[in-house]
Structures are given as C-alpha cells and as structure tokens.
Amino acid sequence: MKTQWIVVASALVACGLAVGCASLGDSYVWKRPCATDAQREADKQACLAQSAGIADPSGTTGVEYAQDLFRECMEGRGWQRVPAGTSLACE
C-alpha cells in the first residue's frame, strides 16, 4: 500500500510539474546550441523523472520544489529557458 502511495504521489508531482511548466506558455522554450528536438525531449523526460523521484512523495514539499529541481536539471544539461524566437548559434 505504501509503495502504491509513493508511485501515485510521484505521478502527481510529475503531472503538477508538467502543468506548471506548460503554464509558462509558449513564450519561453528550452534551447541548447546544436541540440535537436529529440535531444530536448529526452532530457526533458529524464529531468521530469529525476525531479519526481527526488521530490518528497508525501507531497509536503509542493510542486514549486519539483519545478526548481526540473529547472536545475535542464540547466545542468546545458539547456537555457529563452524566448521562443531566440536563436542560439551552433559552433
């Protein structure tokens, strides 16, 4: 029963994180020089999983904490949150 609760809580944190990130709208996107959409999606999924796994599954830390973990993970992988029209040079 406790394991099921942890799985459900982790899923809720990930969902809240995804909704929180989506609520930022299309005005900002994650970009990295020379990266493909597939690389961005793979890193995004990995960071979502990592953030949900680290965030407190009891729900006491809140979605904001998971969002910070997600942002730090993406930035740690070289991604930048920039306005949608921004072009990053590929060197």
N, C-alpha and C positions, 0 to 999 in steps of 0.2 A: 504494500500500500504506500509506504514512504517513497519507494522508488518511482511509483506512478506519479505521485505528487511532484517529485523533483522534475520528472520529464514534462509534466503539464506546465509547471511554473517556468521552466526553461523555455518552453514553446511560447508561453505568454510574453516573456521578456523579449524574445526574438521578434514576435509579432509587434509588440509595442515599439521596439527599436525600428523595425521596418516602417511602421506607420509614422513614427517620429521623424525619420529621415525623409520619408515621402512628403511629409507636411511642409518641408522646406521648399517644395515646389520645384519646377524645372528651371528656376532662375540660376541655380548653382548645381554643378556636377563635379564628379570626381574625375580628374585628369592627371596623367603622368606622361612626360615626354616619351615618344616612341612606343607607347603601350596600345594594345588592341582592345576592342570591346570585350573579347573573350577573356583577356587577362584581368580587366577591371571586374568582370562578373565573377571570375574565380576568386580574386582577392576579396571581393565584397562578401561572397558566401562564406569564405574562410573566416573573415573578421566577424560576421554575424554569428557564426557558430562559436567562435572563441569568446565573444562578448557575452553570449547567452550562457556559456559554460562557466565563465568567471563570475558573472553577476550572481548575487545572492538568490538562490532559488526560492527562498521563503517569500520573496517579494518585498522585503523590508528596505532594500536599497533604492528601489524605484527605477523607472525607465531612464531617467536622466543619467544615472550612473552607467547603464549599459550603453547609452549613446556616446558618452565620453570614452568608454573602452573601445567602441567601434571606431570613433574618430582617430584615437591614438593608434589603433591597429593599422588603419588605412594610411595614415601619415607615416607610420613606421615602415610601410612597404613602398614609400615614395610617392603616394598619391596626394594631390592637392585639391581642396574644395574651392573651385573657381567659378565665376560667372559662365553661363553656358556658351557664350560666344568667344570665350578666351581661347587663344591658340598658343600651345606650348611648343617651342622649337624642338625638333628631334635632331640631336647632334651625333 
